[in-house]
Amino acid sequence: MNPTTEKKVFMETFGCQSNVLESDHVSSLLVKDHFSFTNEINDADVILFNTCSIRAHAEDKVFSRLGQLGEWKKQKEGRVVGVMGCMATSYKDQLLERAPHLDMVVGPDQYLKVPQVIREASQTGKSQVLADFDPIYFPENDVNRLSQPHKAFIEIMKGCDKFCTFCVVPFTRGREISRPSEDIVFETQKLAQAGVKEVMLLGQNVNSYGLGLKSRGKTITFSELLREVARVKGIERVRFMTSHPLDLPDDLVEVMASESSVCESIHLPVQCGSDRILKRMSRKYTVEHYLERVQKLRSSIKDLFMTTDLIVGFPGETDEDFQGTMDLLEQIRYDAVYSFKYSPRIGTVAARMLDQVPEEVKDERLARLNELAWKHAAQACETRLGKVEEVLVDGPADKTPGGFYGKSRQNRTVVFLGDGYRTGDMVKVKIDRHKVANLYGTVQS
Ligand code: SF4
């Protein structure tokens, strides 16, 4: 595309960190190809939605947005509307049936083609669907165009082989594939040289990293990879997400405890506190196993910040099953809980289960669960009062004039007053108070 015919792109990202990383990757490809970006839909020539299929609500939002764009397209010749991400692989051509003005449907393994597909759609008006999986394609950060200069996501694996009965990921992202460790370490080194201080290793189930690589003659586990990344010069913080409780070996806990750059933080989705429902979910662990892993983590890592995902109203969930979840919550007392009402996803086993739970029951259980989770989160914040947190500065705090904000090693948001701080600075802050889940404090010299 000639720079004089530059097109402006409006991109909206839904869902998880993988989508954020992939949107950055596509943005970088588009900028290299002389596209530019706008935050105004009416100013745009191209609208791209990077979508998430994990819950019905996220998909409904995209369908509703798409429905509004028929008129927008008619207002200017050559305008293009595209869907990327999980909805592209889960719906494919069906998306064109539901939104006939859609020009392009591009799945996560086909992003290198996005600039070309936009150009062709704009010139020919023909729609294209590209949703095949590509086992060797992983999005990489462009060190010259990092959306944050001090933090980056690195995709270390994709897809999932667990096939939990409620989840679409094995269908939208394909089977589990690990990225070669030398590529991951090389990308980490490049990021460190570009000034990045914190990396988050991403995958649907990072703990099973390396399993697929064995068949190619390489043996490396996630624990070993984590240690290698943690030792890259210049990287001060390493996080990872998401962990499956089944694949959480002792050697991983030991790396977390012994490598100083690995942060005291873990997201460990439990999903539910009833063995009967865990079995129906095909999670392949019991409540007892989960509690034993939590005990191992907490006894090995001081001040561990622990978060989880919970689903309420899974098919067949009784009052007794739900009480099991509340009991588990009371026992573990998470720092934060991401709670969801079960929503049936097309093609999954659970969507075909006959004993779906009524919406009003799900609503009532979710409200009770959230009340307890918020109480625990507030109590966990109180334990930080008077402590000195090391904060990696993200920038000026919008709602606190003269203030800055950043993340502690535990991944809590910390706000403080000060002068002249820059994104990427590391600052010691003594915590004076908290409001909801945010901590507020004073800089220590
Ligand atoms: S482990 Fe996670 S990504 Fe994989 S199927 Fe289960 S919920 Fe989905």
Boltz pocket constraint, residues with backbone or C-beta under 6 A from the ligand:
constraints:
  - pocket:
      binder: B
      contacts: [[A, 160], [A, 161], [A, 162], [A, 163], [A, 164], [A, 167], [A, 168], [A, 169], [A, 170], [A, 204], [A, 205], [A, 244]]
      max_distance: 6.0
